[in-house]
Amino acid sequence: MSWAVVSKLLAIFCTVVLGWAGGRLRWLGEPVGGTDPARILSQAAFYLFAPALLFRTTARLDPSTLPWSTLLAFFGPVLALTAGLYLWQHRRGAPAQALDGTALSPAQQAAWPACVAVTVFGNSLQVGVPMAGAVFGEAGLGIHIALVSVHALVLLTTLTVMAEVDLARAQARQQGRASIWAAARTTARNAIIHPVVLPVVAGMVWQATGWPLPGPIDETLQLLGTAVAPLCLVLIGMTLAYTPGRAVRAALGAALRLSAFKLLLMPALVLAAAWGVFGLRGLALQVVVLMAALPTGSNTLIFAQRYRCHEGEASATIVLSTLLFALTAPAWLLLLDALGRTG
């Protein structure tokens, strides 16, 4: 693994540690009324900074330039895994209590499967970009950027719809409504008027007009979007700091299982599908597998905090999977190199 990638991993951990220190020292104050400062920052990220990033990315995306076969080779198996993890968690059911011992509301229990499934969202920017550039050079980085350009749009939108469908069903049961149409209307409304989906839809509409973003608006959106990554990393540290130590320890088991899912099972399935189904070879195959092998991204915590469930587990999974990535990444690179020589 190159020094550029190691340096990026160290920078991620340093930012998380700073967030943890700020939380432990209560730089932003004590929790009040069940709401801690980390949650307030999360709301700012979810309702202001992330929508700016999603809208700008979608509005500037040119579908005609995308390598569609490579995108299908990656997102096909990833979406299948997302659905599998979501259904598996549905079968298991949500716990009755959060890690801190507080009872989960019906809405929190309903959103739990989607909050677990969002683990598939990889750290494609902070870790993925320097990794692809260092390992595959400019050509590989170009393929990686094409994947990144629709990464959040595809996965976060899909997971949002999953969460909102479950919330609508829970609400219908709670209020005694059996109408499937009532649940469908609630789902459609909440899924579209949503801080993740709405900027994506608006960006697609803007892109379809063919108009460029006006300079000041583009600069504003870019400025807001650049705050997403550091803010998310600080939030991971702060969330761990505000979470009781026993709760963090309780999250480690789930974090280890989800890290194994993300770092081992997901790239293995993408490799099998990309090689055997989509016929990818060479650089494209290597890039999609490495993209799948990335650790869990910080947007996972933002999603979990939006629905107020699985937050401790999400924070622990992000940190643990990033640590373990230093061990699993070289193994995947060796395997891809061997396949390159034989294929």
Secondary structure as GFF3:
##gff-version 3
##sequence-region A 1 343
A	DSSP	alpha_helix	3	24	.	.	.	ID=ss1
A	DSSP	alpha_helix	37	44	.	.	.	ID=ss2
A	DSSP	pi_helix	45	49	.	.	.	ID=ss3
A	DSSP	alpha_helix	50	59	.	.	.	ID=ss4
A	DSSP	three_ten_helix	63	65	.	.	.	ID=ss5
A	DSSP	alpha_helix	68	92	.	.	.	ID=ss6
A	DSSP	alpha_helix	106	117	.	.	.	ID=ss7
A	DSSP	three_ten_helix	118	120	.	.	.	ID=ss8
A	DSSP	alpha_helix	128	174	.	.	.	ID=ss9
A	DSSP	alpha_helix	180	192	.	.	.	ID=ss10
A	DSSP	alpha_helix	197	209	.	.	.	ID=ss11
A	DSSP	alpha_helix	215	225	.	.	.	ID=ss12
A	DSSP	alpha_helix	228	242	.	.	.	ID=ss13
A	DSSP	alpha_helix	245	260	.	.	.	ID=ss14
A	DSSP	pi_helix	261	265	.	.	.	ID=ss15
A	DSSP	alpha_helix	266	276	.	.	.	ID=ss16
A	DSSP	alpha_helix	282	292	.	.	.	ID=ss17
A	DSSP	alpha_helix	299	307	.	.	.	ID=ss18
A	DSSP	alpha_helix	311	342	.	.	.	ID=ss19
###
